[in-house]
Each structure stands twice: as C-alpha cells, then as structure tokens.
C-alpha cells in the first residue's frame, strides 16, 4: 500500500489549508469522518448513479434501443462517479475496490476493470488542517518540537493512510504512516455499503452468499488499521529474513508508533515497475527472489504478507536488493489451505489431470456443480495450465497468450451464474499472493525456473 519513495523533492509544505497559498496541493480532500457523513456520501453516489442510469436509458430509448441495466450502469460517467467518491471516502470502501481489482484480473467486465484500476492509482491525501488535528490526537499538540524536520505534504497516499518523511534531532530518517481519521469506525458500514452497491448493480447474483467473505473482509481490514499489530508483524518479518541479503525490511521506531501512526526507518528504493526497463537477468533475479519468498512464507515461515500490491516492493539497483513494505495484511497461513495447495501443485507437476481437478475441488477453487455442468471447458482449462506449467527450462511470464485463452473460457463459464462460487477465505489469501506475484512477473516479463523451485520446496516439505 505504501512506499518510501526515492528521489522525492524535499520541499516542505506548511500545515495550512489556506487556498491563497500557492504551495497548497489541489489533490487534498478531507476524509469524511463520521458514520452519518460517510453514509451520506454513499447516498450521493447511489443518487448520482441512478441519475446517470435514467439519462443513459432515455438516450438509448430515443435511439430505438432496448437498453440492458448493466450497460446503463457501467457508463463512463458512472465509472467516474464511483471512482471519485470511493477515492474521497478512502478506507474500506476504496480498499475493497483495490482488492477486487487485484484478485479478479481478466475476468471482470472491461468497464469495471477500468474503474477499479483507477482506484489503485488514485488517492487523495488529507488537507493540512486535518493532518494537524490527527497528529495532535496521537502525539499531543507539541509534537512538532520532537522533529528536526517533518514534511507536511505526504510522499505517498493510499486507501487507509498516507506517508510522511521526517528527521529526528538525533538524525534518524523516518517514514511516518498516518491513518486517516475515522477509518476504523467506518469499516463495517463501508463494507456493507459497497456490498449493497454491488447487489443493486446486478453484478452479483442473488443466489451467491457473499456474507462469509464480507465478514472476513471486515476482520482483515480491522487488522490492517491496527498499526501496533502491523509494527509487530514488520519486526517478525525482519527477523525471519535477517539471513537473506536480498531483502530489506524497515526497522520499527517505537517512539513514534501508536495504534494509528506507524513509524519506521526510511528505506530508499525505486518503484519496482521501473525494472521493466532493466536487463533480462536483473528482472529474472528479482522475480526468482520474490517467488522463493512466497514459497518460504507458505512452507517455512507459516506467515504470509498477503497483499501483493506492487507498491509494497521497492528496488535498489545499486545493491540489487528488494525493500519490503506494508505488513498490515500479514497473517498466519492456514495449514489446511497449504496442504490442499501442495496436493494441487504435485498433481500439476505430475501432469495428472484428474488429480488436478480433484485438487481444485478439495481446495474449494471450484464447485462440484461447475464440474457437472461445464466439464469439457474445465478439462480444456486444466490441460492448458498443466501444459504451460510443465514446459522445460525457464517459464516466460511475459508470454501471456495462454492467459487470454483461459480468460475466454472462464468468461463463458461465468455466464452461468448458478455456478458462481466463493472459495474458502484462507485459500483466497494464498491465491491472492500467488496470482499477484505472477502478475508482477508478467509486468516485468521475467523468466523463472519455477518448476525446479516448486519441486525443491515440495520435496523438502515431504522430508519434514
């Protein structure tokens, strides 16, 4: 979610929201704090969408068309309304949009994918006055005197908080993550309101029970807003990776950390997407390290940072190191989910198509009804996956031709809404990290000997 940005201009901005100040930044918006004010924003959003639907419907009827509700909902105007309002709300509303965007990938309608992609990149920050009030509540009104320098304008802003750079009198360079006010208190209602919007839009079938997923989303988001917990997770991962020089984990600064402010060492690094311009060997090394990390998390650590957002990784070209950020989504790995995944991987490497299908059923990635009604399509998808996974040598993540074929097959199944199915939440956490890491490898066009890597960990697991 957050990133300590290399090369950020060090200009300090005053703690003022004076519109006459030429240095004030236009992208700041106050975070709606109370439950009623946030509910009002959802009401405005629903009203705006409804108005857009009526207007678009009238236009299409005038042209002699018989418009479908989905087409009237996912117009560019409505997409802009939703993206802008969720970006202003921040918190769980925006985070859910980001999570759906990362998890659903190529299976979403094009218009909805565009909307959610905007949420990954668009985040307003707090106006200076609201920032001042928030830090007064956390550190006391004299907090300014505790720093040699504090950059009032954030170097990064996301769904739950924003990051500032600071220097202490004794010379410590810190990244200070400040949580938006009222976010914790609004999680449950925000999740319910987003779910209602999805229901009303017709994007989800009435038969699909998403309540367990909503409850888990609420639980995870409550964990992510507890910065004391995140600080402990960051310290834990720092210890787990202390023997691996490929990774850098920020050091927790306890003096300035509270349950709503997280202070850590400032770690320089470039956006990992910039590696797309690096030579092939560098890209391969970085993605090999990250994929090995996923396997270590599953089979050695028993803990996983489950958010694969690209902004959680920074790269140091001078030392060829990866800086790992944001441990709010770190959690224990469910051992039954790991066992199911192990069986699925073994079946795939053994090219046992029936065992792959059974493994997918056992893991909960598909329902028996889907197999019953779409066996031919599923068999074709399994064959494609098994064939690609067993190619000799380096796996070329930049070759995405098969992904389009899989997406096309998946969309044809998705039209049968009776088979829509939500996997167990613990399996979703694992799959989210794995698919997100693969997506980054595809972005970097990396080539990795993934088969040998997986075989080694499976053999070591069997010995254990």
N, C-alpha and C positions, 0 to 999 in steps of 0.2 A: 504493500500500500504506500509506504513512504520511501523516500530516497534522500540520502545525503549527497547533494549534487556537486560535482566537481566543476570549478570554473564559474561559480555563481558570482555575479557582481556584488561587491561587499558594501554597497551603499546602504546606509541605514535610513529607514523611513520613520518619521515621527509618529508617536502614538496619538494621532488625531484623525478624525474623520471630517475635517474641515473641507468642504467642496472647493474652496478657493485655493487650497494648497495644490500646486501643480504636480507635486510628487505623489498625491493620493492615487491609488490604483483603482481603476474602474471595475475590476473583476471581484471586488469585495461585496459581499451581501451578508446581512445579519442572519444568523441561524434562528429560525422560529423555535422558541424555547418551550413554551407550554403545550400541553396536550390539546387544548382547545384551539390555539393558534395553528398548530400543525394539522389538526383535523380540518380547520378552515381552508388550509392550502389544498388538502385533498378534495374538499368540496369545490374549490375554484377549478381545480384540474378536471374533475368529473364534469362540471358545468361547461368548461371550455371544450372538452372532447365532445360532449353532447351537441353543443352548438356547431362544432365542426362537422359532425355526422349529419345533422339536419341540412346544413348548407351544401355539403357534398352530395347528399341524397337528392336534394332539389335540382342541383346541376345535372346529375345523371338522368333523372326522370325527364327533365326538359330535353335531353338529347335522345329520348326514346329508349333508354336503357332500363333494365331491371336490376338495380344495384344489390350486391350482397353486403351484409353487415360488416364482414371482415374488411372488404375493400374500402368501405366508408370510414372505418376506424383507423386503418393504417395509412392515412394520407400524410403527405409531408408536413402539413400544418399541424396535425395531431401529434405526429412524431416529435416535432419541435416543442410543442406544449409539454409533453410528458418529460422529455429530456431536460428542459429548462426548469420545470417545477421540481423534479426529483433532485436535480443538481443544487437547487436552492435549499431544499429540505435537508439534504445530506443524511447522515446517519443510516439507519436500517433501510430506509426507502431506496437510497442510492446504492448502498452495498448489495442489496438483493439484485438490483439490476445488473451490477457488475458481475456478481456470481453467476447469474443465469447466462450472461454473455460468454463468460469463460467456459462454462460447463456444457452449454448446448451446441456450441460450434456451428457446423454447417447445416444443422437440422432445422434451424429457425427460419421463418419467412424472411425474405430479404429486407423488408421494411423494418421489421422488429430487430433484426440483427444490426441494422444501421443505427437504430435508436439506442440500443444497449451499448454499442461500440462507442457512441458519444459519451456515455456515462463513464467509460473507462478513462477518458481523456479530459473530461470537463468537471472541474470542481472549483467553486467559489471559495474564497477564504473569508474569515471574519473581518469586519471593519475594526480599525484600531481601538475604538472605544469598547467594543465587546471583548476584544482580546485583553485589554487592560483590566476590565471587570473580572474576567475569568481567572487571570493570574493573581489578582488581588485576593480572590476567594481561596486559591490554592496555596499561595506563598505569603500572603499578608501584604499590606499596602507599601511596605518599604522594600519590596523585592528588588527594585532597580539597583539599589546600593550593593547588592550581592554579586553584581556582574561588572566586569570591566567594559564589556560591550554586549548588547543584545539586539540583533537585527529584527526590527519590528515587523518588517514585511517577510512573510514566510518564503522559504526556499522550495516548499512543496505543500500541496493541499490535496486532500482526498476525501473519502466518504465519512470518516469518523473523526479525523483530526488533521492538524496542519503542523509543519515542522519549521522551527526557527534555529538559526545558528547563534551560538553565544560563546563568550570567553569569560572565564572567571578571573579574579585578581591574581590567582596563583598560576595562571597560564593554561588551564585546561580548556581545550576546544571541545564544545559540546553540541550535540543535536538535541533540541528540546521539542518533543512532540506534545502538542496541547490539544486536548479533546474538546470538540465543540460542545457548548453548554446545552444541557437538556437531552443529550443523545441517549443516555442510559434509560431515562424515564420514558422515552418515546418508542423504545424498541418494539414492545409487544403490539402497541396500537399501529405502528408503522407497518409491521409485517402483515397484520390483519387487513390493513387498508390496501396494501399492494395486492394481496391475495384477492380481495374483493374486486379491484380493478381488473385483474386477470379473469375472474369469473364473469363479470359483467361484459367484458370484451368478447367473450366467447372463445378465447384462446385455449381454455381448458374445458374438457368435457365434464358434465355434471357427475358422471359416474366415477371420476377419478378422485380418490380420497387423498388429498394433499395435507391433511391435518398433521400426521406424524412428521412430515417434512417441515411444516411451519413451526411446530414445537421445537424441533431440533435447530432450525434456523434461529429462533429466538434464543435458545440456550447458547449457541455458538456466539451470537452477537453480544450477548451479555458477558461472555468470557472475553471477547475481544475489547470490550470497553473497560475492563479491569486492568489498568496499566501496572499495578503491583504484580498481578499474575504474569503479565507479559514480561516484566522485568526478570522474574524468576525463570521463565522459560528461556529467555535470552542468555541468562547466566548458565543454565543447564546445557544449552547447545554449545556455548563457548567451551565448556568442559569436555563435552563429547567430541568436539572437533579440534581440540588442542593439539592432537598428534598429526593433523593433516594440514600441511603448509599451504595447500591450495585454497583454503578458505579463511576468511576473516570475519569474526563476529564482534560487533560493537561491545564495549565494556559498559555495564550498568553504572550510572552515577547515582548513588543512593541519596546524596544530599538534596537533590532537587526533584527526586521522584516521589509522586503521590499516586493515588488511585486514578487521577485524571490528568496527570502530567508525567511523561516518561523522559528521563534524561539519560543520555548515553554518550560515549565518545564519538566525536565527529570522524567519520571514515570517508576519505576521498575515493572517488571512483567515477567511471563513465557509465552512462546508460548502456545496458547490455546489448540493446538492439544495434548500437554502433559497431558491434563486432561483425555485422553483416558485411562490412567493407574490409575486414581483416583477411589474412591469407587463410587458405583452407585448413592448414594444420592447427592454427590457433583456434578456429571455430570447432574443430573436431575435439581438441583437448578440453575446451570449456564444457562442451556438452557431454563428453565422457565423464568429467568430474561431477556434473550435476546429476547424471543418470546413476552413477555409482552412489551418490548421496541419497537418492530416492531408495535404492536397494538397501543401503545401510540403515536408513530410517525404518524400513519395513522389517528387516531380518536381524539387525544388530542392536539398534537403539531402542526399539519398541516405542519410539516417539517420532512424530512427523509434523513438520510445518506444512499444513495442508492447503495453504493459499499459494497458487503458482503464478500470481500476478508478476509480470515481467519487471515491474518497478521494485520488486523485492530483491533483485540481484543487481549488483554494480560490478564493474570490471576494472582492474588495474593493469593496464598493458605493460607498465614498466616492470612489474613483478609477476605477471600472469596469474594474479590472484582474483578470487571472487569474494566480494563483500556480501554477506547475507543480512537482510533486513526484515523487520516486522515479524515478530513471533507471537502475535496476538492469536493466530489460528493454530498454534502448536498444540498438540494433544497426544495422549496415549493412543497407540494403534490397537485396534480390536483384533485379538489373536485369531478369532474365527474367520474374520474377513481376510486376514493374511493367509490362513490355511486354505481357504477357498481360492484365493488368487494363486497360491503355489500350485494347486492342482490344475488350475486353468493354464498356467504357463507350461507346466510339464506336458500336458496334453498337446498344447500347440507345438512345442519343440519336438514332440514325438510324432507329429503330423497325424494324430488320432482324431479325426473329425468328430466322431461320435462322443469321444471323451471331452472335446472342446465344448460341444453343445451341452452336454450334461454339466460340465463345469460352470458354464454361463447360467444354467438354470439353478444350480446349487448356490452360486454367488448372488442370485437374485437380479442379474442384469437383464433377464427377460422372463416373461411369464409362460407357463405351460400352454395357455390359450394362444399366445403368439405362435408357438411352435406348431400347435394343432392347425391353425388357420393359414400359416404362411411358411410352411416347412421348406418349400422349394426356394423361396427368397433367402431364408436363413441359411440353408445349405450353401447357396452361392456366396453369401457374405462370409461364412466360415471358411470356405475354400480360398477366397481371396486373401483373408487375413493370414491363414496358415501358410499359404504360398509365399506371401511377402515376408513373413517372419522368419522363414527358413532359407531365404536367399543366402548363398555363401558369401563370406567376406563382410565388408563394411555395409551397414544399412544406410542408404542415402535418404535422409529425411527431406531433402529438397525435391525428391521425385514424388509428387503428390497425385499422380494420375489415378492411382487406385482409390484415393480418398473420395474423389468425385463420384466414382462408381459406387462406393459404399454409401455415400450420402444419397445418391439417387435411389438405391434400393431401400434405404431407410425411410426416405420420404414416401415411397409407395406403400410401405407398411404403416406409416404414421397416419395415412388417410383413414385407416381402420381404427377409429377412436376407442372401440371396445377393448383393444389390446393394450392401450396406454397403461404404463406400469411404472411405479416408482421403486427403484432398488432400495435395499436397506441403507439407512443413512451412513453406517460405518463403511459400507462398500463404496458409497458415493465419495466419501472423503479420500479414500485411496485412489479411486479412479480419477478424481479431480486433479490430484497432484501428478499422477502419471500422464494423463492426457495433456495437462498444461505444460509439463516438461517437454513432451513430444511436440507440442505446438511451437515452443520456443526453438527447438531443434530444427523444425521446418522453417521458421522465420530466418534462422542463421544458415540454412542449407548445409547443416553439419552431416558428417558421415561417421557413424559409430559402430563398433563391433558389438552390437547389443546382444546378439545371441551368446557369444562367449561369456560376456559379463553376467547375463542371467543364469547361464548354466553353472558358472562358478558359485554363485550365491545359492542356487538350489542344491548343489552337491554339498556345500558347507552346511546348509540347513539340515540336510538328511543326516550328516555326521553328528550334528548337535542333538 
